[in-house]
């Protein structure tokens, strides 16, 4: 399994914003929201028969997310999330996870994002993202507002060219009254993205 990056859709916009941020210090600045797709990961469930009411693991090990290049250039200009005020029509620094599954299992997982490969150890800015899907859910998007510490972690990673690390651990459960056969075609697809605010000069 690989952690795939999907940066092409933001390349032109990100480059433009980064170029704008290179304007002289006396130029007026404001914040602009920007969508950054981070990764897409497919978990292929292990073929097996899950008895009624029982569970099976669906975790993947620690994966590395490269934040160099265009993504790093944008992250260098991330602004502090405390400057965002939530309300109708306003957006904050947000992490979003879209999960799609192909079989009738319920899902209870936790996604971790950190600037350390030792993700089990709490660090400032570490993201701990709970995921829960019922057996009938097919596609669900989960969102959470980023803390100031997480925004600072992303900014530092961009400035230093350090990778981020992603880990998923949890389980799937067969909630039905009959055994459920899981085949090689059954999977859970995760698409992770961040909406952040960057300083823009004009």
ROBA-537312 format. One record per residue (C-alpha): x, y, z; residue in one letter; residue number from 1. Coordinates in steps of 0.1 Angstrom, whole numbers. Example, Ala and Ser with C-alpha at 12.3 -4.5 7.8 and 13.67 -1.06 7.14 Angstrom:
residues 2
<kevo><xx>123</xx><yy>-45</yy><zz>78</zz><residu>A</residu><num>1</num></kevo>
<kevo><xx>137</xx><yy>-11</yy><zz>71</zz><residu>S</residu><num>2</num></kevo>
end
This chain:
residues 202
<kevo><xx>0</xx><yy>0</yy><zz>0</zz><residu>X</residu><num>1</num></kevo>
<kevo><xx>13</xx><yy>34</yy><zz>-8</zz><residu>X</residu><num>2</num></kevo>
<kevo><xx>5</xx><yy>69</yy><zz>3</zz><residu>X</residu><num>3</num></kevo>
<kevo><xx>-2</xx><yy>88</yy><zz>-29</zz><residu>X</residu><num>4</num></kevo>
<kevo><xx>0</xx><yy>125</yy><zz>-32</zz><residu>X</residu><num>5</num></kevo>
<kevo><xx>-25</xx><yy>145</yy><zz>-52</zz><residu>X</residu><num>6</num></kevo>
<kevo><xx>-9</xx><yy>179</yy><zz>-56</zz><residu>X</residu><num>7</num></kevo>
<kevo><xx>-15</xx><yy>185</yy><zz>-93</zz><residu>X</residu><num>8</num></kevo>
<kevo><xx>-49</xx><yy>203</yy><zz>-90</zz><residu>X</residu><num>9</num></kevo>
<kevo><xx>-34</xx><yy>229</yy><zz>-67</zz><residu>X</residu><num>10</num></kevo>
<kevo><xx>-1</xx><yy>234</yy><zz>-85</zz><residu>X</residu><num>11</num></kevo>
<kevo><xx>-10</xx><yy>265</yy><zz>-105</zz><residu>X</residu><num>12</num></kevo>
<kevo><xx>-29</xx><yy>282</yy><zz>-77</zz><residu>X</residu><num>13</num></kevo>
<kevo><xx>-4</xx><yy>274</yy><zz>-51</zz><residu>X</residu><num>14</num></kevo>
<kevo><xx>25</xx><yy>287</yy><zz>-72</zz><residu>X</residu><num>15</num></kevo>
<kevo><xx>6</xx><yy>319</yy><zz>-79</zz><residu>X</residu><num>16</num></kevo>
<kevo><xx>-1</xx><yy>325</yy><zz>-42</zz><residu>X</residu><num>17</num></kevo>
<kevo><xx>35</xx><yy>317</yy><zz>-33</zz><residu>X</residu><num>18</num></kevo>
<kevo><xx>47</xx><yy>342</yy><zz>-59</zz><residu>X</residu><num>19</num></kevo>
<kevo><xx>24</xx><yy>368</yy><zz>-45</zz><residu>X</residu><num>20</num></kevo>
<kevo><xx>38</xx><yy>363</yy><zz>-11</zz><residu>X</residu><num>21</num></kevo>
<kevo><xx>72</xx><yy>372</yy><zz>-24</zz><residu>X</residu><num>22</num></kevo>
<kevo><xx>61</xx><yy>408</yy><zz>-29</zz><residu>X</residu><num>23</num></kevo>
<kevo><xx>78</xx><yy>436</yy><zz>-10</zz><residu>X</residu><num>24</num></kevo>
<kevo><xx>70</xx><yy>438</yy><zz>27</zz><residu>X</residu><num>25</num></kevo>
<kevo><xx>53</xx><yy>471</yy><zz>23</zz><residu>X</residu><num>26</num></kevo>
<kevo><xx>26</xx><yy>456</yy><zz>0</zz><residu>X</residu><num>27</num></kevo>
<kevo><xx>-8</xx><yy>452</yy><zz>15</zz><residu>X</residu><num>28</num></kevo>
<kevo><xx>-16</xx><yy>417</yy><zz>27</zz><residu>X</residu><num>29</num></kevo>
<kevo><xx>-48</xx><yy>397</yy><zz>36</zz><residu>X</residu><num>30</num></kevo>
<kevo><xx>-56</xx><yy>361</yy><zz>42</zz><residu>X</residu><num>31</num></kevo>
<kevo><xx>-70</xx><yy>337</yy><zz>16</zz><residu>X</residu><num>32</num></kevo>
<kevo><xx>-83</xx><yy>302</yy><zz>21</zz><residu>X</residu><num>33</num></kevo>
<kevo><xx>-66</xx><yy>275</yy><zz>1</zz><residu>X</residu><num>34</num></kevo>
<kevo><xx>-76</xx><yy>238</yy><zz>-3</zz><residu>X</residu><num>35</num></kevo>
<kevo><xx>-46</xx><yy>214</yy><zz>0</zz><residu>X</residu><num>36</num></kevo>
<kevo><xx>-52</xx><yy>177</yy><zz>-9</zz><residu>X</residu><num>37</num></kevo>
<kevo><xx>-26</xx><yy>158</yy><zz>12</zz><residu>X</residu><num>38</num></kevo>
<kevo><xx>-30</xx><yy>121</yy><zz>5</zz><residu>X</residu><num>39</num></kevo>
<kevo><xx>-52</xx><yy>93</yy><zz>-8</zz><residu>X</residu><num>40</num></kevo>
<kevo><xx>-49</xx><yy>59</yy><zz>7</zz><residu>X</residu><num>41</num></kevo>
<kevo><xx>-68</xx><yy>27</yy><zz>0</zz><residu>X</residu><num>42</num></kevo>
<kevo><xx>-70</xx><yy>0</yy><zz>26</zz><residu>X</residu><num>43</num></kevo>
<kevo><xx>-76</xx><yy>-34</yy><zz>11</zz><residu>X</residu><num>44</num></kevo>
<kevo><xx>-94</xx><yy>-55</yy><zz>37</zz><residu>X</residu><num>45</num></kevo>
<kevo><xx>-80</xx><yy>-90</yy><zz>43</zz><residu>X</residu><num>46</num></kevo>
<kevo><xx>-102</xx><yy>-116</yy><zz>27</zz><residu>X</residu><num>47</num></kevo>
<kevo><xx>-120</xx><yy>-136</yy><zz>54</zz><residu>X</residu><num>48</num></kevo>
<kevo><xx>-154</xx><yy>-145</yy><zz>68</zz><residu>X</residu><num>49</num></kevo>
<kevo><xx>-163</xx><yy>-122</yy><zz>97</zz><residu>X</residu><num>50</num></kevo>
<kevo><xx>-188</xx><yy>-139</yy><zz>120</zz><residu>X</residu><num>51</num></kevo>
<kevo><xx>-219</xx><yy>-121</yy><zz>131</zz><residu>X</residu><num>52</num></kevo>
<kevo><xx>-210</xx><yy>-94</yy><zz>157</zz><residu>X</residu><num>53</num></kevo>
<kevo><xx>-173</xx><yy>-99</yy><zz>155</zz><residu>X</residu><num>54</num></kevo>
<kevo><xx>-145</xx><yy>-75</yy><zz>143</zz><residu>X</residu><num>55</num></kevo>
<kevo><xx>-113</xx><yy>-75</yy><zz>122</zz><residu>X</residu><num>56</num></kevo>
<kevo><xx>-84</xx><yy>-50</yy><zz>120</zz><residu>X</residu><num>57</num></kevo>
<kevo><xx>-83</xx><yy>-25</yy><zz>91</zz><residu>X</residu><num>58</num></kevo>
<kevo><xx>-52</xx><yy>-5</yy><zz>102</zz><residu>X</residu><num>59</num></kevo>
<kevo><xx>-22</xx><yy>6</yy><zz>80</zz><residu>X</residu><num>60</num></kevo>
<kevo><xx>13</xx><yy>13</yy><zz>94</zz><residu>X</residu><num>61</num></kevo>
<kevo><xx>29</xx><yy>47</yy><zz>96</zz><residu>X</residu><num>62</num></kevo>
<kevo><xx>31</xx><yy>63</yy><zz>62</zz><residu>X</residu><num>63</num></kevo>
<kevo><xx>52</xx><yy>93</yy><zz>52</zz><residu>X</residu><num>64</num></kevo>
<kevo><xx>37</xx><yy>124</yy><zz>36</zz><residu>X</residu><num>65</num></kevo>
<kevo><xx>61</xx><yy>145</yy><zz>16</zz><residu>X</residu><num>66</num></kevo>
<kevo><xx>56</xx><yy>183</yy><zz>21</zz><residu>X</residu><num>67</num></kevo>
<kevo><xx>84</xx><yy>196</yy><zz>-1</zz><residu>X</residu><num>68</num></kevo>
<kevo><xx>79</xx><yy>214</yy><zz>-34</zz><residu>X</residu><num>69</num></kevo>
<kevo><xx>47</xx><yy>234</yy><zz>-40</zz><residu>X</residu><num>70</num></kevo>
<kevo><xx>30</xx><yy>221</yy><zz>-9</zz><residu>X</residu><num>71</num></kevo>
<kevo><xx>60</xx><yy>232</yy><zz>13</zz><residu>X</residu><num>72</num></kevo>
<kevo><xx>60</xx><yy>266</yy><zz>-3</zz><residu>X</residu><num>73</num></kevo>
<kevo><xx>24</xx><yy>271</yy><zz>6</zz><residu>X</residu><num>74</num></kevo>
<kevo><xx>27</xx><yy>258</yy><zz>41</zz><residu>X</residu><num>75</num></kevo>
<kevo><xx>55</xx><yy>283</yy><zz>48</zz><residu>X</residu><num>76</num></kevo>
<kevo><xx>30</xx><yy>311</yy><zz>45</zz><residu>X</residu><num>77</num></kevo>
<kevo><xx>3</xx><yy>296</yy><zz>67</zz><residu>X</residu><num>78</num></kevo>
<kevo><xx>-12</xx><yy>321</yy><zz>90</zz><residu>X</residu><num>79</num></kevo>
<kevo><xx>-23</xx><yy>315</yy><zz>126</zz><residu>X</residu><num>80</num></kevo>
<kevo><xx>-57</xx><yy>298</yy><zz>130</zz><residu>X</residu><num>81</num></kevo>
<kevo><xx>-66</xx><yy>321</yy><zz>159</zz><residu>X</residu><num>82</num></kevo>
<kevo><xx>-71</xx><yy>349</yy><zz>133</zz><residu>X</residu><num>83</num></kevo>
<kevo><xx>-100</xx><yy>329</yy><zz>119</zz><residu>X</residu><num>84</num></kevo>
<kevo><xx>-135</xx><yy>336</yy><zz>134</zz><residu>X</residu><num>85</num></kevo>
<kevo><xx>-160</xx><yy>309</yy><zz>128</zz><residu>X</residu><num>86</num></kevo>
<kevo><xx>-195</xx><yy>318</yy><zz>116</zz><residu>X</residu><num>87</num></kevo>
<kevo><xx>-219</xx><yy>317</yy><zz>87</zz><residu>X</residu><num>88</num></kevo>
<kevo><xx>-200</xx><yy>319</yy><zz>54</zz><residu>X</residu><num>89</num></kevo>
<kevo><xx>-166</xx><yy>320</yy><zz>71</zz><residu>X</residu><num>90</num></kevo>
<kevo><xx>-141</xx><yy>291</yy><zz>70</zz><residu>X</residu><num>91</num></kevo>
<kevo><xx>-114</xx><yy>282</yy><zz>94</zz><residu>X</residu><num>92</num></kevo>
<kevo><xx>-82</xx><yy>261</yy><zz>91</zz><residu>X</residu><num>93</num></kevo>
<kevo><xx>-99</xx><yy>227</yy><zz>87</zz><residu>X</residu><num>94</num></kevo>
<kevo><xx>-87</xx><yy>191</yy><zz>81</zz><residu>X</residu><num>95</num></kevo>
<kevo><xx>-112</xx><yy>170</yy><zz>62</zz><residu>X</residu><num>96</num></kevo>
<kevo><xx>-113</xx><yy>132</yy><zz>56</zz><residu>X</residu><num>97</num></kevo>
<kevo><xx>-135</xx><yy>115</yy><zz>31</zz><residu>X</residu><num>98</num></kevo>
<kevo><xx>-140</xx><yy>78</yy><zz>36</zz><residu>X</residu><num>99</num></kevo>
<kevo><xx>-156</xx><yy>55</yy><zz>11</zz><residu>X</residu><num>100</num></kevo>
<kevo><xx>-161</xx><yy>18</yy><zz>17</zz><residu>X</residu><num>101</num></kevo>
<kevo><xx>-173</xx><yy>-10</yy><zz>-6</zz><residu>X</residu><num>102</num></kevo>
<kevo><xx>-187</xx><yy>-35</yy><zz>19</zz><residu>X</residu><num>103</num></kevo>
<kevo><xx>-214</xx><yy>-35</yy><zz>47</zz><residu>X</residu><num>104</num></kevo>
<kevo><xx>-192</xx><yy>-33</yy><zz>77</zz><residu>X</residu><num>105</num></kevo>
<kevo><xx>-192</xx><yy>-7</yy><zz>104</zz><residu>X</residu><num>106</num></kevo>
<kevo><xx>-159</xx><yy>12</yy><zz>110</zz><residu>X</residu><num>107</num></kevo>
<kevo><xx>-143</xx><yy>26</yy><zz>141</zz><residu>X</residu><num>108</num></kevo>
<kevo><xx>-109</xx><yy>40</yy><zz>133</zz><residu>X</residu><num>109</num></kevo>
<kevo><xx>-85</xx><yy>68</yy><zz>144</zz><residu>X</residu><num>110</num></kevo>
<kevo><xx>-63</xx><yy>87</yy><zz>120</zz><residu>X</residu><num>111</num></kevo>
<kevo><xx>-31</xx><yy>103</yy><zz>134</zz><residu>X</residu><num>112</num></kevo>
<kevo><xx>-11</xx><yy>130</yy><zz>117</zz><residu>X</residu><num>113</num></kevo>
<kevo><xx>22</xx><yy>141</yy><zz>132</zz><residu>X</residu><num>114</num></kevo>
<kevo><xx>56</xx><yy>156</yy><zz>124</zz><residu>X</residu><num>115</num></kevo>
<kevo><xx>72</xx><yy>126</yy><zz>142</zz><residu>X</residu><num>116</num></kevo>
<kevo><xx>73</xx><yy>89</yy><zz>130</zz><residu>X</residu><num>117</num></kevo>
<kevo><xx>66</xx><yy>79</yy><zz>166</zz><residu>X</residu><num>118</num></kevo>
<kevo><xx>30</xx><yy>89</yy><zz>162</zz><residu>X</residu><num>119</num></kevo>
<kevo><xx>18</xx><yy>70</yy><zz>194</zz><residu>X</residu><num>120</num></kevo>
<kevo><xx>37</xx><yy>96</yy><zz>215</zz><residu>X</residu><num>121</num></kevo>
<kevo><xx>16</xx><yy>129</yy><zz>219</zz><residu>X</residu><num>122</num></kevo>
<kevo><xx>33</xx><yy>160</yy><zz>205</zz><residu>X</residu><num>123</num></kevo>
<kevo><xx>22</xx><yy>196</yy><zz>201</zz><residu>X</residu><num>124</num></kevo>
<kevo><xx>0</xx><yy>198</yy><zz>170</zz><residu>X</residu><num>125</num></kevo>
<kevo><xx>-6</xx><yy>161</yy><zz>166</zz><residu>X</residu><num>126</num></kevo>
<kevo><xx>-39</xx><yy>154</yy><zz>149</zz><residu>X</residu><num>127</num></kevo>
<kevo><xx>-61</xx><yy>127</yy><zz>164</zz><residu>X</residu><num>128</num></kevo>
<kevo><xx>-90</xx><yy>122</yy><zz>141</zz><residu>X</residu><num>129</num></kevo>
<kevo><xx>-118</xx><yy>97</yy><zz>151</zz><residu>X</residu><num>130</num></kevo>
<kevo><xx>-137</xx><yy>80</yy><zz>122</zz><residu>X</residu><num>131</num></kevo>
<kevo><xx>-170</xx><yy>62</yy><zz>126</zz><residu>X</residu><num>132</num></kevo>
<kevo><xx>-191</xx><yy>47</yy><zz>99</zz><residu>X</residu><num>133</num></kevo>
<kevo><xx>-222</xx><yy>25</yy><zz>101</zz><residu>X</residu><num>134</num></kevo>
<kevo><xx>-227</xx><yy>-6</yy><zz>79</zz><residu>X</residu><num>135</num></kevo>
<kevo><xx>-250</xx><yy>14</yy><zz>56</zz><residu>X</residu><num>136</num></kevo>
<kevo><xx>-226</xx><yy>44</yy><zz>51</zz><residu>X</residu><num>137</num></kevo>
<kevo><xx>-209</xx><yy>44</yy><zz>17</zz><residu>X</residu><num>138</num></kevo>
<kevo><xx>-192</xx><yy>78</yy><zz>16</zz><residu>X</residu><num>139</num></kevo>
<kevo><xx>-188</xx><yy>100</yy><zz>46</zz><residu>X</residu><num>140</num></kevo>
<kevo><xx>-167</xx><yy>132</yy><zz>51</zz><residu>X</residu><num>141</num></kevo>
<kevo><xx>-154</xx><yy>141</yy><zz>86</zz><residu>X</residu><num>142</num></kevo>
<kevo><xx>-141</xx><yy>176</yy><zz>94</zz><residu>X</residu><num>143</num></kevo>
<kevo><xx>-123</xx><yy>191</yy><zz>123</zz><residu>X</residu><num>144</num></kevo>
<kevo><xx>-110</xx><yy>226</yy><zz>130</zz><residu>X</residu><num>145</num></kevo>
<kevo><xx>-72</xx><yy>227</yy><zz>133</zz><residu>X</residu><num>146</num></kevo>
<kevo><xx>-57</xx><yy>240</yy><zz>165</zz><residu>X</residu><num>147</num></kevo>
<kevo><xx>-31</xx><yy>268</yy><zz>166</zz><residu>X</residu><num>148</num></kevo>
<kevo><xx>-5</xx><yy>241</yy><zz>175</zz><residu>X</residu><num>149</num></kevo>
<kevo><xx>-14</xx><yy>220</yy><zz>144</zz><residu>X</residu><num>150</num></kevo>
<kevo><xx>-12</xx><yy>251</yy><zz>121</zz><residu>X</residu><num>151</num></kevo>
<kevo><xx>22</xx><yy>258</yy><zz>136</zz><residu>X</residu><num>152</num></kevo>
<kevo><xx>33</xx><yy>222</yy><zz>130</zz><residu>X</residu><num>153</num></kevo>
<kevo><xx>23</xx><yy>224</yy><zz>93</zz><residu>X</residu><num>154</num></kevo>
<kevo><xx>40</xx><yy>257</yy><zz>89</zz><residu>X</residu><num>155</num></kevo>
<kevo><xx>72</xx><yy>244</yy><zz>105</zz><residu>X</residu><num>156</num></kevo>
<kevo><xx>71</xx><yy>213</yy><zz>83</zz><residu>X</residu><num>157</num></kevo>
<kevo><xx>69</xx><yy>235</yy><zz>52</zz><residu>X</residu><num>158</num></kevo>
<kevo><xx>97</xx><yy>258</yy><zz>63</zz><residu>X</residu><num>159</num></kevo>
<kevo><xx>120</xx><yy>229</yy><zz>72</zz><residu>X</residu><num>160</num></kevo>
<kevo><xx>111</xx><yy>206</yy><zz>44</zz><residu>X</residu><num>161</num></kevo>
<kevo><xx>103</xx><yy>178</yy><zz>70</zz><residu>X</residu><num>162</num></kevo>
<kevo><xx>77</xx><yy>151</yy><zz>61</zz><residu>X</residu><num>163</num></kevo>
<kevo><xx>45</xx><yy>145</yy><zz>80</zz><residu>X</residu><num>164</num></kevo>
<kevo><xx>35</xx><yy>111</yy><zz>91</zz><residu>X</residu><num>165</num></kevo>
<kevo><xx>1</xx><yy>95</yy><zz>89</zz><residu>X</residu><num>166</num></kevo>
<kevo><xx>-12</xx><yy>64</yy><zz>107</zz><residu>X</residu><num>167</num></kevo>
<kevo><xx>-46</xx><yy>47</yy><zz>107</zz><residu>X</residu><num>168</num></kevo>
<kevo><xx>-56</xx><yy>21</yy><zz>133</zz><residu>X</residu><num>169</num></kevo>
<kevo><xx>-89</xx><yy>6</yy><zz>142</zz><residu>X</residu><num>170</num></kevo>
<kevo><xx>-113</xx><yy>-21</yy><zz>132</zz><residu>X</residu><num>171</num></kevo>
<kevo><xx>-143</xx><yy>-31</yy><zz>110</zz><residu>X</residu><num>172</num></kevo>
<kevo><xx>-172</xx><yy>-50</yy><zz>125</zz><residu>X</residu><num>173</num></kevo>
<kevo><xx>-199</xx><yy>-72</yy><zz>110</zz><residu>X</residu><num>174</num></kevo>
<kevo><xx>-230</xx><yy>-59</yy><zz>127</zz><residu>X</residu><num>175</num></kevo>
<kevo><xx>-254</xx><yy>-83</yy><zz>109</zz><residu>X</residu><num>176</num></kevo>
<kevo><xx>-269</xx><yy>-115</yy><zz>123</zz><residu>X</residu><num>177</num></kevo>
<kevo><xx>-251</xx><yy>-136</yy><zz>96</zz><residu>X</residu><num>178</num></kevo>
<kevo><xx>-215</xx><yy>-142</yy><zz>87</zz><residu>X</residu><num>179</num></kevo>
<kevo><xx>-200</xx><yy>-116</yy><zz>62</zz><residu>X</residu><num>180</num></kevo>
<kevo><xx>-176</xx><yy>-127</yy><zz>35</zz><residu>X</residu><num>181</num></kevo>
<kevo><xx>-148</xx><yy>-101</yy><zz>28</zz><residu>X</residu><num>182</num></kevo>
<kevo><xx>-132</xx><yy>-105</yy><zz>-6</zz><residu>X</residu><num>183</num></kevo>
<kevo><xx>-101</xx><yy>-90</yy><zz>-22</zz><residu>X</residu><num>184</num></kevo>
<kevo><xx>-123</xx><yy>-64</yy><zz>-39</zz><residu>X</residu><num>185</num></kevo>
<kevo><xx>-135</xx><yy>-49</yy><zz>-5</zz><residu>X</residu><num>186</num></kevo>
<kevo><xx>-117</xx><yy>-18</yy><zz>6</zz><residu>X</residu><num>187</num></kevo>
<kevo><xx>-119</xx><yy>15</yy><zz>24</zz><residu>X</residu><num>188</num></kevo>
<kevo><xx>-106</xx><yy>46</yy><zz>6</zz><residu>X</residu><num>189</num></kevo>
<kevo><xx>-94</xx><yy>76</yy><zz>25</zz><residu>X</residu><num>190</num></kevo>
<kevo><xx>-89</xx><yy>110</yy><zz>10</zz><residu>X</residu><num>191</num></kevo>
<kevo><xx>-72</xx><yy>136</yy><zz>33</zz><residu>X</residu><num>192</num></kevo>
<kevo><xx>-71</xx><yy>173</yy><zz>27</zz><residu>X</residu><num>193</num></kevo>
<kevo><xx>-66</xx><yy>206</yy><zz>46</zz><residu>X</residu><num>194</num></kevo>
<kevo><xx>-82</xx><yy>240</yy><zz>41</zz><residu>X</residu><num>195</num></kevo>
<kevo><xx>-58</xx><yy>266</yy><zz>54</zz><residu>X</residu><num>196</num></kevo>
<kevo><xx>-54</xx><yy>304</yy><zz>54</zz><residu>X</residu><num>197</num></kevo>
<kevo><xx>-22</xx><yy>318</yy><zz>38</zz><residu>X</residu><num>198</num></kevo>
<kevo><xx>-10</xx><yy>354</yy><zz>38</zz><residu>X</residu><num>199</num></kevo>
<kevo><xx>-14</xx><yy>370</yy><zz>3</zz><residu>X</residu><num>200</num></kevo>
<kevo><xx>3</xx><yy>402</yy><zz>-9</zz><residu>X</residu><num>201</num></kevo>
<kevo><xx>-12</xx><yy>423</yy><zz>-36</zz><residu>X</residu><num>202</num></kevo>
end
